[in-house]
């Protein structure tokens, strides 16, 4: 049986929180759901419950970009907790700022419930890339794959296995899913990701994916 997770839902709309709770209650991988209406409540909840694996956060809480600051604080104070942004905003500025702040995924609020739940599971399992239909290949490379990035890495340094890991990551696969299709362990997948970052000289897998897309090393589904 797959390992279950406890999650934290952060949104200032009580109605939306109720809908999210119902969607996640039906997921067999979720065994605990916490809720918060603002950043202070979210941080307090995380301090009181060290078993939370994933925080699903709206960008706009009390202030327009308050969720971004919350993501930065979670990354600093609770580094083991992964964060996923669920937002009504689809503009590049918010997407870029969320990822730079430390979010592992950015999903539009008008996505289907099963897409949100599936993306959340991927992030909880270790996936570092997931945008659903929120972001296209062109937008991804425009945000993260500029000319400097294209020149920075050395594509020939990547092995076939490392390129495969990047391809699956770009498609939204979590570590456990990559491990299953490649017939390796999740720890090995994580080791591949660390090697990829070291070889290409980037701090995050999303930058590595952008580099690989920009150089035509992997495909990216629009």
Secondary structure as GFF3:
##gff-version 3
##sequence-region A 1 222
A	DSSP	beta_strand	5	10	.	.	.	ID=ss1
A	DSSP	alpha_helix	14	25	.	.	.	ID=ss2
A	DSSP	beta_strand	30	36	.	.	.	ID=ss3
A	DSSP	alpha_helix	39	48	.	.	.	ID=ss4
A	DSSP	beta_strand	52	57	.	.	.	ID=ss5
A	DSSP	alpha_helix	66	77	.	.	.	ID=ss6
A	DSSP	beta_strand	82	87	.	.	.	ID=ss7
A	DSSP	alpha_helix	92	101	.	.	.	ID=ss8
A	DSSP	beta_strand	105	108	.	.	.	ID=ss9
A	DSSP	alpha_helix	113	124	.	.	.	ID=ss10
A	DSSP	alpha_helix	137	144	.	.	.	ID=ss11
A	DSSP	alpha_helix	147	152	.	.	.	ID=ss12
A	DSSP	three_ten_helix	155	157	.	.	.	ID=ss13
A	DSSP	alpha_helix	160	170	.	.	.	ID=ss14
A	DSSP	alpha_helix	175	182	.	.	.	ID=ss15
A	DSSP	alpha_helix	186	200	.	.	.	ID=ss16
A	DSSP	alpha_helix	205	214	.	.	.	ID=ss17
###
